[in-house]
């Protein structure tokens, strides 16, 4: 059985904040992907960053240090087609 890495989504109140977050993570060497915000999570800015579990705390630390406003953080549960998102 294949082990599935836990992944997280970070939402942002504005697109500008999401873009700034993406730049900050890239500069810090933290891997994150930009993706459309799943519709079940609302619409805030419409985009979010997706990270693996081992990158999450580092990313949040960078955002806090840079005083970047974020929205919510969600853990992705389930497989493609049956995903659920748990706010943490």
N, CA, C and O atoms as a Tinker XYZ file with bonds, in Angstrom:
   352  protein
     1  N      0.844000   -1.192000    0.000000    73     2
     2  CA     0.000000    0.000000    0.000000    64     1     3
     3  C      0.883000    1.247000    0.000000    63     2     4     5
     4  O      1.813000    1.347000    0.800000    81     3
     5  N      0.603000    2.183000   -0.877000    73     3     6
     6  CA     1.374000    3.400000   -1.020000    64     5     7
     7  C      1.030000    4.391000    0.090000    63     6     8     9
     8  O     -0.140000    4.627000    0.390000    81     7
     9  N      2.081000    4.970000    0.700000    73     7    10
    10  CA     1.867000    5.975000    1.736000    64     9    11
    11  C      1.572000    7.313000    1.071000    63    10    12    13
    12  O      2.284000    7.722000    0.153000    81    11
    13  N      0.542000    7.986000    1.521000    73    11    14
    14  CA     0.152000    9.276000    0.961000    64    13    15
    15  C      0.670000   10.379000    1.871000    63    14    16    17
    16  O      0.409000   10.381000    3.074000    81    15
    17  N      1.407000   11.317000    1.284000    73    15    18
    18  CA     1.889000   12.465000    2.056000    64    17    19
    19  C      0.718000   13.380000    2.376000    63    18    20    21
    20  O     -0.136000   13.636000    1.527000    81    19
    21  N      0.687000   13.870000    3.614000    73    19    22
    22  CA    -0.348000   14.816000    4.000000    64    21    23
    23  C     -0.021000   16.167000    3.386000    63    22    24    25
    24  O      1.124000   16.617000    3.418000    81    23
    25  N     -1.041000   16.805000    2.828000    73    23    26
    26  CA    -0.853000   18.115000    2.229000    64    25    27
    27  C     -1.829000   19.116000    2.841000    63    26    28    29
    28  O     -2.867000   18.748000    3.391000    81    27
    29  N     -1.464000   20.389000    2.728000    73    27    30
    30  CA    -2.233000   21.472000    3.319000    64    29    31
    31  C     -2.450000   22.587000    2.302000    63    30    32    33
    32  O     -1.668000   22.759000    1.367000    81    31
    33  N     -3.525000   23.336000    2.505000    73    31    34
    34  CA    -3.818000   24.527000    1.720000    64    33    35
    35  C     -3.777000   25.732000    2.644000    63    34    36    37
    36  O     -4.285000   25.689000    3.764000    81    35
    37  N     -3.171000   26.798000    2.165000    73    35    38
    38  CA    -3.196000   28.072000    2.879000    64    37    39
    39  C     -3.965000   29.053000    2.000000    63    38    40    41
    40  O     -3.624000   29.257000    0.835000    81    39
    41  N     -5.005000   29.657000    2.572000    73    39    42
    42  CA    -5.809000   30.632000    1.836000    64    41    43
    43  C     -5.357000   32.043000    2.191000    63    42    44    45
    44  O     -4.669000   32.261000    3.188000    81    43
    45  N     -5.755000   32.987000    1.362000    73    43    46
    46  CA    -5.363000   34.381000    1.536000    64    45    47
    47  C     -6.566000   35.284000    1.298000    63    46    48    49
    48  O     -7.437000   34.961000    0.491000    81    47
    49  N     -6.617000   36.426000    2.005000    73    47    50
    50  CA    -7.759000   37.319000    1.833000    64    49    51
    51  C     -7.741000   38.083000    0.509000    63    50    52    53
    52  O     -8.782000   38.524000    0.022000    81    51
    53  N     -6.545000   38.234000   -0.065000    73    51    54
    54  CA    -6.402000   38.978000   -1.313000    64    53    55
    55  C     -5.391000   38.280000   -2.221000    63    54    56    57
    56  O     -4.465000   37.623000   -1.744000    81    55
    57  N     -5.575000   38.426000   -3.515000    73    55    58
    58  CA    -4.648000   37.829000   -4.479000    64    57    59
    59  C     -3.240000   38.370000   -4.285000    63    58    60    61
    60  O     -2.268000   37.622000   -4.394000    81    59
    61  N     -3.121000   39.655000   -3.999000    73    59    62
    62  CA    -1.800000   40.250000   -3.774000    64    61    63
    63  C     -1.067000   39.536000   -2.639000    63    62    64    65
    64  O      0.133000   39.284000   -2.744000    81    63
    65  N     -1.770000   39.211000   -1.565000    73    63    66
    66  CA    -1.157000   38.495000   -0.435000    64    65    67
    67  C     -0.689000   37.108000   -0.854000    63    66    68    69
    68  O      0.377000   36.657000   -0.437000    81    67
    69  N     -1.482000   36.432000   -1.675000    73    67    70
    70  CA    -1.110000   35.091000   -2.133000    64    69    71
    71  C      0.148000   35.157000   -2.993000    63    70    72    73
    72  O      1.041000   34.323000   -2.846000    81    71
    73  N      0.227000   36.135000   -3.884000    73    71    74
    74  CA     1.407000   36.288000   -4.737000    64    73    75
    75  C      2.630000   36.608000   -3.888000    63    74    76    77
    76  O      3.700000   36.040000   -4.106000    81    75
    77  N      2.484000   37.506000   -2.925000    73    75    78
    78  CA     3.594000   37.834000   -2.030000    64    77    79
    79  C      4.018000   36.594000   -1.243000    63    78    80    81
    80  O      5.213000   36.364000   -1.057000    81    79
    81  N      3.067000   35.804000   -0.784000    73    79    82
    82  CA     3.381000   34.569000   -0.063000    64    81    83
    83  C      4.156000   33.597000   -0.924000    63    82    84    85
    84  O      5.114000   32.975000   -0.464000    81    83
    85  N      3.743000   33.466000   -2.171000    73    83    86
    86  CA     4.439000   32.580000   -3.103000    64    85    87
    87  C      5.889000   33.030000   -3.293000    63    86    88    89
    88  O      6.798000   32.201000   -3.316000    81    87
    89  N      6.105000   34.336000   -3.430000    73    87    90
    90  CA     7.456000   34.885000   -3.594000    64    89    91
    91  C      8.294000   34.627000   -2.351000    63    90    92    93
    92  O      9.445000   34.203000   -2.453000    81    91
    93  N      7.722000   34.882000   -1.177000    73    91    94
    94  CA     8.454000   34.675000    0.081000    64    93    95
    95  C      8.874000   33.218000    0.252000    63    94    96    97
    96  O      9.995000   32.938000    0.678000    81    95
    97  N      7.977000   32.291000   -0.080000    73    95    98
    98  CA     8.303000   30.873000    0.061000    64    97    99
    99  C      9.392000   30.463000   -0.920000    63    98   100   101
   100  O     10.290000   29.696000   -0.571000    81    99
   101  N      9.316000   30.964000   -2.131000    73    99   102
   102  CA    10.337000   30.650000   -3.130000    64   101   103
   103  C     11.700000   31.143000   -2.652000    63   102   104   105
   104  O     12.692000   30.421000   -2.751000    81   103
   105  N     11.751000   32.371000   -2.134000    73   103   106
   106  CA    13.004000   32.934000   -1.623000    64   105   107
   107  C     13.551000   32.123000   -0.452000    63   106   108   109
   108  O     14.765000   32.045000   -0.262000    81   107
   109  N     12.659000   31.519000    0.335000    73   107   110
   110  CA    13.057000   30.721000    1.494000    64   109   111
   111  C     13.365000   29.270000    1.120000    63   110   112   113
   112  O     13.756000   28.481000    1.980000    81   111
   113  N     13.192000   28.912000   -0.154000    73   111   114
   114  CA    13.451000   27.543000   -0.594000    64   113   115
   115  C     12.388000   26.549000   -0.172000    63   114   116   117
   116  O     12.656000   25.353000   -0.057000    81   115
   117  N     11.174000   27.047000    0.059000    73   115   118
   118  CA    10.056000   26.196000    0.475000    64   117   119
   119  C      9.188000   25.898000   -0.742000    63   118   120   121
   120  O      8.736000   26.812000   -1.431000    81   119
   121  N      8.960000   24.616000   -1.000000    73   119   122
   122  CA     8.147000   24.211000   -2.144000    64   121   123
   123  C      6.664000   24.392000   -1.846000    63   122   124   125
   124  O      6.153000   23.898000   -0.841000    81   123
   125  N      5.986000   25.105000   -2.731000    73   123   126
   126  CA     4.539000   25.290000   -2.626000    64   125   127
   127  C      3.998000   25.452000   -4.028000    63   126   128   129
   128  O      4.662000   26.010000   -4.901000    81   127
   129  N      2.798000   24.967000   -4.239000    73   127   130
   130  CA     2.139000   25.121000   -5.530000    64   129   131
   131  C      0.964000   26.062000   -5.424000    63   130   132   133
   132  O      0.259000   26.073000   -4.415000    81   131
   133  N      0.751000   26.847000   -6.454000    73   131   134
   134  CA    -0.415000   27.732000   -6.525000    64   133   135
   135  C     -1.530000   26.974000   -7.224000    63   134   136   137
   136  O     -1.304000   26.304000   -8.231000    81   135
   137  N     -2.731000   27.085000   -6.684000    73   135   138
   138  CA    -3.867000   26.410000   -7.301000    64   137   139
   139  C     -5.144000   27.198000   -7.039000    63   138   140   141
   140  O     -5.204000   27.995000   -6.103000    81   139
   141  N     -6.163000   26.975000   -7.865000    73   139   142
   142  CA    -7.452000   27.610000   -7.591000    64   141   143
   143  C     -8.004000   27.111000   -6.251000    63   142   144   145
   144  O     -7.851000   25.940000   -5.903000    81   143
   145  N     -8.632000   27.993000   -5.527000    73   143   146
   146  CA    -9.238000   27.627000   -4.256000    64   145   147
   147  C    -10.420000   26.699000   -4.510000    63   146   148   149
   148  O    -11.307000   27.047000   -5.289000    81   147
   149  N    -10.460000   25.523000   -3.872000    73   147   150
   150  CA   -11.628000   24.645000   -4.034000    64   149   151
   151  C    -12.914000   25.389000   -3.663000    63   150   152   153
   152  O    -12.967000   26.073000   -2.640000    81   151
   153  N    -13.927000   25.254000   -4.480000    73   151   154
   154  CA   -15.165000   26.013000   -4.277000    64   153   155
   155  C    -15.817000   25.753000   -2.929000    63   154   156   157
   156  O    -16.507000   26.630000   -2.408000    81   155
   157  N    -15.621000   24.580000   -2.351000    73   155   158
   158  CA   -16.218000   24.282000   -1.043000    64   157   159
   159  C    -15.602000   25.124000    0.077000    63   158   160   161
   160  O    -16.140000   25.162000    1.184000    81   159
   161  N    -14.487000   25.797000   -0.197000    73   159   162
   162  CA   -13.821000   26.615000    0.822000    64   161   163
   163  C    -14.157000   28.094000    0.694000    63   162   164   165
   164  O    -13.542000   28.928000    1.359000    81   163
   165  N    -15.114000   28.426000   -0.143000    73   163   166
   166  CA   -15.483000   29.827000   -0.315000    64   165   167
   167  C    -14.786000   30.409000   -1.521000    63   166   168   169
   168  O    -14.381000   29.686000   -2.431000    81   167
   169  N    -14.649000   31.731000   -1.521000    73   167   170
   170  CA   -14.017000   32.336000   -2.682000    64   169   171
   171  C    -12.890000   33.292000   -2.342000    63   170   172   173
   172  O    -12.137000   33.655000   -3.246000    81   171
   173  N    -12.722000   33.719000   -1.111000    73   171   174
   174  CA   -11.695000   34.692000   -0.699000    64   173   175
   175  C    -11.021000   35.302000   -1.916000    63   174   176   177
   176  O    -11.671000   36.043000   -2.654000    81   175
   177  N     -9.741000   35.021000   -2.159000    73   175   178
   178  CA    -9.093000   35.623000   -3.336000    64   177   179
   179  C     -9.184000   34.708000   -4.551000    63   178   180   181
   180  O     -8.843000   35.124000   -5.658000    81   179
   181  N     -9.634000   33.476000   -4.366000    73   179   182
   182  CA    -9.781000   32.559000   -5.492000    64   181   183
   183  C     -8.597000   31.638000   -5.725000    63   182   184   185
   184  O     -8.682000   30.714000   -6.534000    81   183
   185  N     -7.489000   31.878000   -5.022000    73   183   186
   186  CA    -6.306000   31.037000   -5.156000    64   185   187
   187  C     -5.782000   30.673000   -3.782000    63   186   188   189
   188  O     -6.100000   31.333000   -2.792000    81   187
   189  N     -4.982000   29.628000   -3.723000    73   187   190
   190  CA    -4.369000   29.215000   -2.465000    64   189   191
   191  C     -3.013000   28.586000   -2.768000    63   190   192   193
   192  O     -2.673000   28.330000   -3.923000    81   191
   193  N     -2.256000   28.346000   -1.719000    73   191   194
   194  CA    -0.979000   27.657000   -1.839000    64   193   195
   195  C     -1.120000   26.271000   -1.242000    63   194   196   197
   196  O     -1.737000   26.101000   -0.190000    81   195
   197  N     -0.547000   25.276000   -1.915000    73   195   198
   198  CA    -0.608000   23.891000   -1.480000    64   197   199
   199  C      0.802000   23.451000   -1.084000    63   198   200   201
   200  O      1.757000   23.619000   -1.842000    81   199
   201  N      0.911000   22.883000    0.120000    73   199   202
   202  CA     2.213000   22.481000    0.642000    64   201   203
   203  C      2.154000   21.096000    1.252000    63   202   204   205
   204  O      1.100000   20.637000    1.692000    81   203
   205  N      3.284000   20.448000    1.270000    73   203   206
   206  CA     3.411000   19.172000    1.978000    64   205   207
   207  C      3.553000   19.471000    3.467000    63   206   208   209
   208  O      3.964000   20.564000    3.857000    81   207
   209  N      3.211000   18.493000    4.282000    73   207   210
   210  CA     3.211000   18.664000    5.735000    64   209   211
   211  C      4.549000   19.170000    6.263000    63   210   212   213
   212  O      4.581000   20.028000    7.146000    81   211
   213  N      5.655000   18.647000    5.730000    73   211   214
   214  CA     6.969000   19.027000    6.250000    64   213   215
   215  C      7.342000   20.474000    5.930000    63   214   216   217
   216  O      8.303000   20.995000    6.497000    81   215
   217  N      6.611000   21.125000    5.045000    73   215   218
   218  CA     6.878000   22.523000    4.693000    64   217   219
   219  C      5.956000   23.507000    5.412000    63   218   220   221
   220  O      6.224000   24.708000    5.430000    81   219
   221  N      4.876000   23.006000    6.003000    73   219   222
   222  CA     3.841000   23.879000    6.550000    64   221   223
   223  C      4.357000   24.801000    7.650000    63   222   224   225
   224  O      4.174000   26.015000    7.560000    81   223
   225  N      4.991000   24.264000    8.675000    73   223   226
   226  CA     5.448000   25.100000    9.793000    64   225   227
   227  C      6.474000   26.127000    9.340000    63   226   228   229
   228  O      6.465000   27.267000    9.805000    81   227
   229  N      7.361000   25.723000    8.432000    73   227   230
   230  CA     8.354000   26.665000    7.902000    64   229   231
   231  C      7.652000   27.802000    7.166000    63   230   232   233
   232  O      8.015000   28.968000    7.326000    81   231
   233  N      6.654000   27.464000    6.365000    73   231   234
   234  CA     5.922000   28.485000    5.608000    64   233   235
   235  C      5.201000   29.455000    6.546000    63   234   236   237
   236  O      5.278000   30.670000    6.367000    81   235
   237  N      4.512000   28.921000    7.532000    73   235   238
   238  CA     3.793000   29.785000    8.469000    64   237   239
   239  C      4.750000   30.685000    9.235000    63   238   240   241
   240  O      4.421000   31.831000    9.543000    81   239
   241  N      5.923000   30.172000    9.539000    73   239   242
   242  CA     6.943000   30.965000   10.226000    64   241   243
   243  C      7.417000   32.127000    9.346000    63   242   244   245
   244  O      7.587000   33.247000    9.826000    81   243
   245  N      7.625000   31.855000    8.074000    73   243   246
   246  CA     8.032000   32.908000    7.129000    64   245   247
   247  C      6.950000   33.974000    7.051000    63   246   248   249
   248  O      7.252000   35.166000    7.104000    81   247
   249  N      5.703000   33.564000    6.927000    73   247   250
   250  CA     4.602000   34.527000    6.824000    64   249   251
   251  C      4.493000   35.379000    8.076000    63   250   252   253
   252  O      4.257000   36.584000    7.993000    81   251
   253  N      4.665000   34.755000    9.240000    73   251   254
   254  CA     4.594000   35.498000   10.501000    64   253   255
   255  C      5.741000   36.506000   10.580000    63   254   256   257
   256  O      5.534000   37.665000   10.939000    81   255
   257  N      6.942000   36.060000   10.246000    73   255   258
   258  CA     8.120000   36.937000   10.300000    64   257   259
   259  C      7.933000   38.142000    9.387000    63   258   260   261
   260  O      8.315000   39.255000    9.747000    81   259
   261  N      7.353000   37.933000    8.218000    73   259   262
   262  CA     7.159000   39.002000    7.235000    64   261   263
   263  C      5.835000   39.745000    7.428000    63   262   264   265
   264  O      5.500000   40.640000    6.653000    81   263
   265  N      5.086000   39.367000    8.469000    73   263   266
   266  CA     3.803000   39.993000    8.793000    64   265   267
   267  C      2.832000   39.943000    7.603000    63   266   268   269
   268  O      2.129000   40.912000    7.316000    81   267
   269  N      2.811000   38.790000    6.920000    73   267   270
   270  CA     1.917000   38.599000    5.779000    64   269   271
   271  C      0.587000   38.034000    6.271000    63   270   272   273
   272  O      0.552000   37.003000    6.943000    81   271
   273  N     -0.482000   38.702000    5.939000    73   271   274
   274  CA    -1.815000   38.248000    6.348000    64   273   275
   275  C     -2.226000   37.040000    5.518000    63   274   276   277
   276  O     -2.182000   37.064000    4.288000    81   275
   277  N     -2.625000   35.987000    6.220000    73   275   278
   278  CA    -3.150000   34.809000    5.536000    64   277   279
   279  C     -4.605000   34.624000    5.972000    63   278   280   281
   280  O     -5.086000   35.281000    6.895000    81   279
   281  N     -5.283000   33.716000    5.283000    73   279   282
   282  CA    -6.660000   33.384000    5.651000    64   281   283
   283  C     -6.643000   32.192000    6.587000    63   282   284   285
   284  O     -6.272000   32.314000    7.755000    81   283
   285  N     -7.045000   31.043000    6.075000    73   283   286
   286  CA    -7.114000   29.822000    6.872000    64   285   287
   287  C     -6.152000   28.775000    6.335000    63   286   288   289
   288  O     -5.636000   28.882000    5.222000    81   287
   289  N     -5.929000   27.759000    7.160000    73   287   290
   290  CA    -5.100000   26.620000    6.775000    64   289   291
   291  C     -5.982000   25.381000    6.850000    63   290   292   293
   292  O     -6.694000   25.176000    7.834000    81   291
   293  N     -5.931000   24.554000    5.806000    73   291   294
   294  CA    -6.739000   23.347000    5.727000    64   293   295
   295  C     -5.860000   22.134000    5.444000    63   294   296   297
   296  O     -4.940000   22.198000    4.629000    81   295
   297  N     -6.150000   21.037000    6.121000    73   295   298
   298  CA    -5.524000   19.754000    5.792000    64   297   299
   299  C     -6.384000   19.097000    4.716000    63   298   300   301
   300  O     -7.612000   19.102000    4.802000    81   299
   301  N     -5.731000   18.537000    3.708000    73   299   302
   302  CA    -6.451000   17.836000    2.645000    64   301   303
   303  C     -6.591000   16.374000    3.053000    63   302   304   305
   304  O     -5.597000   15.689000    3.293000    81   303
   305  N     -7.826000   15.906000    3.130000    73   303   306
   306  CA    -8.105000   14.514000    3.486000    64   305   307
   307  C     -8.727000   13.809000    2.287000    63   306   308   309
   308  O     -9.472000   14.418000    1.519000    81   307
   309  N     -8.423000   12.541000    2.130000    73   307   310
   310  CA    -9.032000   11.749000    1.066000    64   309   311
   311  C     -8.221000   11.780000   -0.206000    63   310   312   313
   312  O     -7.167000   12.409000   -0.291000    81   311
   313  N     -8.741000   11.085000   -1.185000    73   311   314
   314  CA    -8.100000   10.963000   -2.496000    64   313   315
   315  C     -8.811000   11.855000   -3.501000    63   314   316   317
   316  O     -9.907000   12.352000   -3.241000    81   315
   317  N     -8.179000   12.051000   -4.653000    73   315   318
   318  CA    -8.779000   12.850000   -5.709000    64   317   319
   319  C    -10.177000   12.311000   -6.018000    63   318   320   321
   320  O    -10.373000   11.104000   -6.158000    81   319
   321  N    -11.115000   13.203000   -6.117000    73   319   322
   322  CA   -12.489000   12.808000   -6.383000    64   321   323
   323  C    -13.328000   12.693000   -5.119000    63   322   324   325
   324  O    -14.555000   12.762000   -5.175000    81   323
   325  N    -12.668000   12.519000   -3.979000    73   323   326
   326  CA   -13.399000   12.430000   -2.705000    64   325   327
   327  C    -12.642000   13.192000   -1.621000    63   326   328   329
   328  O    -12.539000   12.732000   -0.483000    81   327
   329  N    -12.121000   14.350000   -1.980000    73   327   330
   330  CA   -11.345000   15.145000   -1.024000    64   329   331
   331  C    -12.261000   15.881000   -0.062000    63   330   332   333
   332  O    -13.359000   16.321000   -0.403000    81   331
   333  N    -11.752000   15.991000    1.158000    73   331   334
   334  CA   -12.388000   16.817000    2.180000    64   333   335
   335  C    -11.304000   17.719000    2.734000    63   334   336   337
   336  O    -10.121000   17.382000    2.675000    81   335
   337  N    -11.697000   18.859000    3.269000    73   335   338
   338  CA   -10.751000   19.826000    3.776000    64   337   339
   339  C    -11.083000   20.127000    5.229000    63   338   340   341
   340  O    -12.198000   20.539000    5.551000    81   339
   341  N    -10.100000   19.916000    6.108000    73   339   342
   342  CA   -10.298000   20.138000    7.540000    64   341   343
   343  C     -9.534000   21.375000    7.953000    63   342   344   345
   344  O     -8.310000   21.434000    7.834000    81   343
   345  N    -10.267000   22.366000    8.442000    73   343   346
   346  CA    -9.634000   23.604000    8.897000    64   345   347
   347  C     -8.836000   23.315000   10.162000    63   346   348   349
   348  O     -9.322000   22.660000   11.083000    81   347
   349  N     -7.598000   23.817000   10.191000    73   347   350
   350  CA    -6.780000   23.606000   11.400000    64   349   351
   351  C     -6.501000   24.920000   12.086000    63   350   352
   352  O     -5.829000   24.947000   13.118000    81   351
